[in-house]
């Protein structure tokens, strides 16, 4: 959770739900960043530059009366595309704009294939998509914030949100959020994909393809595990023609 005092805004960033772009824009609006970051540098917003704005790093601000009137929002994402994005960005051998979690990938391969971590490292092995999914189900999403249900991250005691933004409509809604509620002309950097239509973006395409090949029992278990995330905005299934859009 981050508190931008000059903008009188609070946001709860959910990993793999576009939070880097929103934090980057808020840092610019606050004056902490002077120019927009290049797409391959956006990950820097999770470092020291945002530390002063983190609620956990400034607990004394919890008693600031401005907090009672601050505009609070968060951004959520279709659970299926978030799972695909998490795998691609953090655990696969694909080169992306994010930081991989190589040690977790090594552990997943070691556990799921019953081989030593030394063997995994020596042979530069990476988990398959289904190994990743099975591991998340067996080990509570690896207790990692990038894979935990969004609902668990959102449910901060005594917290309320004025707006919950679906990432799929962020391109359409961010002008209204920034102008009406945060009083700034700053804009999001935009999607990493060449298209702004979320139905045609790479994570949506891969989700349709990859999940269609996963055992139905695994799909059912994943749905139960992330059920609250689907209910937040009635998110569509990967087989729906308008996937990954919310259905309300």
Residue, then its C-alpha position, 0 to 999 in steps of 0.5 A: x500500500x502506498x500513500x502519495x501525499x501531494x496527490x492525496x491518493x492511496x494505492x494497493x499495488x498487486x503484482x502482475x496486475x499492472x501495478x508497476x505502470x501505475x506506481x511509475x505514473x504516480x511517482x511522476x505525478x508526485x515529482x519523485x520521477x522527472x521523466x517517464x521510465x523506459x519500459x525495460x526500466x519500469x521495474x525500478x519503481x519497486x526499489x528505493x525510489x518508492x520506499x518513502x511512499x510505502x505505508x509500511x515504511x511510514x506508519x506514522x502517516x496512518x494517523x494523518x487526517x488526510x488519509x481519511x479523505x484520500x482517494x484510494x484505488x487498486x488495479x486487478x486482473x483476470x486470474x488466468x492471464x495473471x497466472x500466465x504473466x507470472x509464469x512468463x515474467x518470473x519463472x520461464x526462460x522468456x526474456x521479459x521486462x521484469x525480474x525473474x525469480x530464478x531460485x523459485x524456478x529451480x525449486x519447482x523443477x527440483x520438487x516436481x521432477x524429484x531431482x537435485x537443485x544442482x542438477x537443475x542449475x547445471x542443466x539450466x532447466x526451467x519449470x513447464x507451465x503445468x509444473x508451475x501450476x501444480x506447484x502453486x496448488x500444492x504449496x499455497x502459491x509458493x507463498x509468493x505475492x506474485x502468485x497469491x490470490x489478489x483478494x488476499x492482497x486486497x483484504x487489508x484490515x479496515x481498508x476500503x477502496x473507492x475504485x477497483x480498476x480492471x487492468x483490462x480497461x486501464x487504458x480507458x479508465x486511467x484518464x478519468x482516475x488521474x484527472x478527476x480523482x488525483x488531479x494530474x495530467x500524467x498518463x500511464x506508459x501504456x501496454x507492453x504489447x503492440x495492441x491495446x485490445x486485451x483480448x489480442x494481447x500475448x498473455x491472453x493468447x497464451x492463456x487460451x492456448x496453454x490452459x486448453x492443454x492443462x488437465x481439467x482437474x487442475x483447471x478446476x482446482x485453480x478456479x477454486x483457489x482463485x475463486x474470490x478473484x474471479x468474483x471481484x469483477x465477474x471475470x471471464x473464463x479463458x474459453x469465453x469469446x471476450x476473454x479476458x474481459x470482466x463480464x459486468 
